[in-house]
Amino acid sequence: MYSTEPGTAHLNPPFFTFTSDTWQHPFLSDTYPRHLYRYSGLVIKRLVLIFLLSRKDSDRKTETERQRQKDRDRKTETERQRQKDRDRKTETERQRQKDRDRKTETERQRQKDRDRKTETERQRQKDRDRKTETERQRQKDRDRKTETERQRQKDRDRKTERQRQKDRDRKTETERMAQKAWHRKNVRKKDRKTLNYDRFMKINHNSLICS
């Protein structure tokens, strides 16, 4: 229960009400002067205002810091995005370089294949030329062998013909020798007179033919 005695208001629990112009105790409005109540209300208002302003400043500072953090994050994100773009560009350029290298390697491989094919064709041409040259050489050898065989055949034919000629000459010589021997033998048997007459007639006969 509240005490209404003067000088005992500090013993009562605080129970203030707020009106339009001051803080007012419901039972001690006549005990305390009104300016004290007004001063207390102003102090409380000032404290609340300071608290609110400090809170607002803190919130503003926090919001500013948050905004700066957002800006830093945005800047970092922008920088990260630029870095990603640069990396993507670098990766794209690297990929293009790889594609160019692959294309160059493919072209080099094709050139190697063409060179290998050309070398293979050249080797085949060499083999064909070698085969043709071998065949030509064999043909030459066959021709030489044929020519040698022909020459040998000619030599054999010539030798045979010479032998036959020798045989004919020997036979003719033998025949002549036999004829001479026979003639010599028969002439001796003939009469000298008959021989002279035959010679005379032969001479006259030849003279008549010539005339």
C-alpha positions in Angstrom: 0.0 0.0 0.0 1.2 3.4 -0.9 2.1 5.9 1.8 0.7 9.4 1.5 2.9 11.0 4.1 5.2 13.7 3.0 8.8 12.6 2.7 8.0 9.0 2.2 7.4 8.9 -1.5 10.9 7.3 -2.1 9.8 4.4 -0.1 6.9 3.6 -2.5 7.5 1.5 -5.6 7.6 3.6 -8.8 4.4 3.9 -10.7 4.5 6.6 -13.3 1.9 7.4 -16.0 2.7 9.4 -19.1 0.4 12.3 -20.0 0.7 14.8 -22.8 2.9 17.3 -20.9 4.7 15.4 -18.1 5.4 12.2 -16.2 2.9 12.1 -13.3 2.5 9.9 -10.3 -1.1 9.1 -9.6 -0.8 9.6 -5.9 2.1 12.0 -5.5 1.2 14.7 -8.0 0.9 17.2 -5.2 4.0 16.0 -3.3 6.6 16.4 -6.2 6.8 19.6 -8.2 5.7 19.3 -11.8 9.1 20.5 -13.2 10.8 17.4 -11.7 8.4 15.2 -13.5 8.9 17.1 -16.7 12.7 16.9 -16.3 12.5 13.2 -15.7 10.4 12.7 -18.8 12.8 14.8 -20.8 15.8 12.8 -19.6 14.1 9.6 -20.4 13.1 10.9 -23.8 16.6 12.1 -24.4 18.0 8.8 -23.3 15.6 6.9 -25.5 16.3 9.3 -28.4 20.1 8.8 -27.9 19.6 5.1 -27.7 17.5 5.1 -30.8 19.9 7.4 -32.6 22.9 5.3 -31.6 20.9 2.3 -32.7 20.1 4.0 -35.9 23.7 5.1 -36.4 24.8 1.6 -35.6 22.2 0.2 -38.0 23.3 2.8 -40.6 26.9 2.0 -40.0 26.1 -1.7 -40.2 24.1 -1.1 -43.3 26.9 1.0 -44.8 29.3 -1.7 -43.9 27.0 -4.3 -45.3 26.7 -2.2 -48.5 30.4 -1.9 -48.6 30.7 -5.6 -48.1 28.2 -6.1 -50.8 30.1 -3.8 -53.0 33.3 -5.6 -52.2 31.6 -8.9 -52.8 30.1 -7.6 -56.1 33.6 -6.3 -57.0 35.1 -9.6 -56.0 32.3 -11.4 -57.9 32.9 -9.1 -60.9 36.6 -9.8 -60.7 36.0 -13.5 -60.3 33.6 -13.3 -63.3 36.3 -11.5 -65.3 38.8 -14.0 -64.2 36.4 -16.8 -65.2 36.0 -15.0 -68.6 39.7 -14.7 -69.0 40.1 -18.3 -68.0 37.4 -19.3 -70.4 39.0 -17.2 -73.1 42.3 -18.7 -72.3 40.8 -22.1 -72.3 39.0 -21.4 -75.5 42.3 -20.1 -77.0 44.1 -23.2 -75.6 41.4 -25.4 -77.1 41.7 -23.6 -80.5 45.5 -24.0 -80.3 44.9 -27.7 -79.5 42.6 -27.9 -82.5 45.1 -26.1 -84.7 47.8 -28.4 -83.4 45.6 -31.4 -84.0 44.8 -30.1 -87.4 48.4 -29.5 -88.1 49.3 -33.0 -86.7 46.5 -34.5 -88.8 47.8 -32.6 -91.9 51.4 -33.8 -91.0 50.1 -37.3 -90.7 48.3 -37.1 -94.0 51.5 -35.7 -95.6 53.4 -38.6 -94.0 50.8 -41.0 -95.4 51.0 -39.3 -98.8 54.8 -39.5 -98.7 54.6 -43.1 -97.5 52.2 -43.8 -100.3 54.4 -42.0 -102.8 57.5 -43.9 -101.4 55.6 -47.2 -101.6 54.5 -46.3 -105.2 58.1 -45.4 -106.0 59.3 -48.6 -104.5 56.8 -50.6 -106.5 57.9 -48.7 -109.6 61.4 -49.6 -108.7 60.4 -53.2 -108.2 58.6 -53.2 -111.5 61.6 -51.5 -113.2 63.9 -54.1 -111.6 61.6 -56.9 -112.6 61.4 -55.4 -116.1 65.2 -55.0 -116.1 65.6 -58.6 -114.8 63.2 -59.8 -117.5 65.1 -57.8 -120.1 68.4 -59.3 -118.8 66.9 -62.8 -118.9 65.7 -62.1 -122.4 69.2 -60.9 -123.3 70.6 -64.0 -121.7 68.2 -66.1 -123.7 69.0 -64.2 -126.8 72.7 -64.5 -126.1 72.2 -68.2 -125.4 70.2 -68.6 -128.6 72.8 -66.6 -130.5 75.5 -68.8 -129.0 73.6 -71.9 -129.8 73.0 -70.6 -133.3 76.7 -69.8 -133.7 77.6 -73.2 -132.4 75.1 -74.7 -134.8 76.7 -72.7 -137.6 80.1 -73.8 -136.5 78.9 -77.4 -136.4 77.3 -77.0 -139.8 80.4 -75.4 -141.2 82.5 -78.1 -139.6 80.2 -80.7 -141.1 80.2 -79.1 -144.5 84.0 -78.8 -144.4 84.2 -82.4 -143.4 81.8 -83.3 -146.2 83.8 -81.2 -148.6 87.0 -82.9 -147.4 85.3 -86.2 -147.9 84.1 -85.2 -151.4 87.5 -83.9 -152.2 89.1 -87.0 -150.8 86.7 -89.1 -152.8 87.3 -87.1 -155.9 91.0 -87.3 -155.4 90.7 -91.0 -154.8 88.5 -91.3 -157.9 90.9 -89.2 -159.9 93.8 -91.3 -158.7 91.9 -94.4 -159.6 91.0 -92.9 -162.9 94.6 -92.0 -163.6 95.7 -95.5 -162.6 93.0 -97.1 -164.7 93.8 -94.8 -167.7 97.5 -95.4 -167.3 96.9 -99.1 -167.3 94.6 -99.1 -170.3 96.8 -96.7 -172.3 99.7 -99.0 -172.1 97.5 -101.7 -173.5 96.4 -99.6 -176.5 98.2 -99.6 -179.6 100.4 -96.6 -180.3 99.0 -96.3 -183.7 95.4 -96.2 -182.5 96.3 -93.7 -179.9 97.9 -91.4 -182.5 94.9 -91.8 -184.8 92.5 -90.9 -182.1 94.6 -87.9 -181.2 94.7 -86.9 -184.9 91.0 -87.2 -185.3 90.3 -85.3 -182.1 92.5 -82.4 -183.3 90.9 -82.3 -186.7 87.5 -82.4 -185.1 88.3 -79.5 -182.9 89.6 -77.6 -185.9 86.4 -78.1 -187.8 84.4 -76.9 -184.8 86.4 -73.8 -184.4 86.2 -73.0 -188.1 
